[in-house]
Amino acid sequence: MAITFASSSVMFSSPSPKPSFGSLTKTTPFLGCSISVANPKPSCSRQSFRVNCQEKALVVPLDQRWMFEESEVNGPDIWNKTWYPKAADHINTEKTWYFVDATDKILGRLASTIANHIRGKNLATYTPSVDMGAFVIVVKKNPKGFVVLESEKVNAEKVAVSGKKRTQKLYRRHSGRPGGMKVETFDQLQQRIPERIIEHAVRGMLPKGRKVLMITGHSLGRALFNHLKVYKGPDHPHEAQKPVDLPIRDKRIQMQR
């Protein structure tokens, strides 16, 4: 058997040196090749066929070249390789810091916006199992301007709720001992620990799986929750991070008074 790759044809031959029968030419849709097959007699088991290929090498079709760069047109197929972020793609010291004023903002809508940015769902590189998000800061607006508070906890005592949730929404905690259940309303918790209201809302919107990060040793949800920093007043120790305004597209997030 002889196989020729240097030229534009591939030949497969049988031990018979001289086929004495006529041949049939068939065109196949594979690689634009034509196959010439020697038609032997019914009683003869020996046969040979030849594959004549195009002289030009197969390249990406013209109507699909817009998806490739010039250096990739004749290269390997890169579209069948799934991208996954490396450690250099989510370094905490290089992540963006946002801040937002929680005054008169609806609790649930504010918490969902904060959770989306903590998880990184606003990024094109979002990966559910990786910490790709940023830090969000809730701030308080005063006559001197915005005061930056780390992550999402600033001005928590002025967050708003709709309807009768101030008296009907309940927060429960347990000491772990028999009869240790404590129940308080939204209004009572806001007067006692206002930061816990936003923390509780955002924590419920973060992952709760058992995936453990190799770097911190914590689950993904706990690691993301560390991006949340809630403060009661306008003071905060994160001015060096230079946070920017949290982009809020939902106009219904602001309570109308």
VENMOZI-V979181 format. One record per residue. N is the residue number from 0. OMEGA is omega in whole degrees, 0 to 359 (999 if undefined). BURIAL is # if it has 9 or more other ideal C-beta (glycine too) atoms within 8 Angstrom, else .. Layout:
# VENMOZI-V979181
N_OMEGA_BURIAL + N_OMEGA_BURIAL
This chain:
# VENMOZI-V979181
0_181_. + 1_179_. + 2_182_. + 3_180_. + 4_184_. + 5_180_. + 6_182_. + 7_181_. + 8_177_# + 9_185_# + 10_173_# + 11_183_# + 12_177_. + 13_179_. + 14_180_. + 15_182_. + 16_186_. + 17_174_. + 18_186_# + 19_183_. + 20_179_# + 21_183_. + 22_177_# + 23_180_. + 24_180_. + 25_178_. + 26_181_. + 27_178_. + 28_183_. + 29_175_. + 30_178_. + 31_185_. + 32_173_# + 33_183_# + 34_175_# + 35_184_# + 36_175_# + 37_183_# + 38_181_. + 39_175_# + 40_179_. + 41_183_. + 42_183_. + 43_181_. + 44_181_. + 45_179_# + 46_179_# + 47_177_# + 48_185_# + 49_180_# + 50_179_# + 51_182_# + 52_176_# + 53_181_. + 54_182_. + 55_178_. + 56_180_. + 57_181_. + 58_179_. + 59_179_. + 60_184_. + 61_182_. + 62_178_. + 63_183_. + 64_180_# + 65_180_. + 66_184_. + 67_170_# + 68_184_. + 69_181_. + 70_184_. + 71_185_. + 72_181_# + 73_183_. + 74_180_. + 75_180_. + 76_180_. + 77_183_. + 78_180_. + 79_178_. + 80_182_. + 81_179_. + 82_177_. + 83_185_. + 84_175_# + 85_181_. + 86_181_. + 87_182_. + 88_180_. + 89_176_# + 90_185_. + 91_182_. + 92_181_. + 93_182_. + 94_181_# + 95_176_. + 96_178_# + 97_173_# + 98_183_# + 99_177_# + 100_184_# + 101_183_# + 102_175_# + 103_176_. + 104_181_# + 105_187_# + 106_185_# + 107_181_. + 108_177_# + 109_181_# + 110_180_# + 111_177_# + 112_179_# + 113_181_# + 114_179_# + 115_180_# + 116_176_# + 117_179_# + 118_181_# + 119_181_# + 120_177_. + 121_183_. + 122_176_. + 123_181_. + 124_183_. + 125_177_# + 126_186_# + 127_186_. + 128_184_. + 129_177_. + 130_182_# + 131_188_# + 132_183_# + 133_174_# + 134_182_# + 135_183_# + 136_175_# + 137_186_# + 138_180_# + 139_180_# + 140_179_# + 141_181_. + 142_181_. + 143_180_. + 144_182_. + 145_174_. + 146_187_# + 147_175_# + 148_186_# + 149_177_# + 150_187_# + 151_193_# + 152_185_# + 153_178_# + 154_183_# + 155_184_# + 156_181_. + 157_178_# + 158_186_# + 159_174_# + 160_182_# + 161_177_. + 162_182_. + 163_184_. + 164_180_# + 165_180_# + 166_184_. + 167_180_# + 168_185_# + 169_176_. + 170_184_# + 171_174_. + 172_184_. + 173_181_. + 174_183_. + 175_178_. + 176_180_. + 177_180_. + 178_184_. + 179_179_. + 180_177_. + 181_181_. + 182_177_. + 183_182_. + 184_179_# + 185_182_# + 186_180_. + 187_179_. + 188_179_# + 189_177_# + 190_183_. + 191_180_. + 192_183_. + 193_180_# + 194_185_# + 195_181_# + 196_179_# + 197_179_# + 198_180_# + 199_181_# + 200_182_# + 201_180_# + 202_179_# + 203_180_. + 204_179_. + 205_181_# + 206_180_# + 207_183_. + 208_183_. + 209_179_. + 210_182_. + 211_178_. + 212_183_# + 213_185_. + 214_185_. + 215_184_. + 216_179_. + 217_173_# + 218_183_# + 219_180_# + 220_179_# + 221_178_. + 222_178_# + 223_180_# + 224_176_# + 225_176_. + 226_182_# + 227_179_# + 228_183_# + 229_179_# + 230_182_# + 231_183_. + 232_183_. + 233_183_# + 234_180_. + 235_182_# + 236_188_. + 237_179_# + 238_182_. + 239_180_. + 240_178_# + 241_182_. + 242_179_# + 243_182_. + 244_176_. + 245_180_# + 246_180_. + 247_181_. + 248_182_. + 249_180_. + 250_181_. + 251_182_. + 252_182_# + 253_178_. + 254_179_. + 255_180_. + 256_999_.
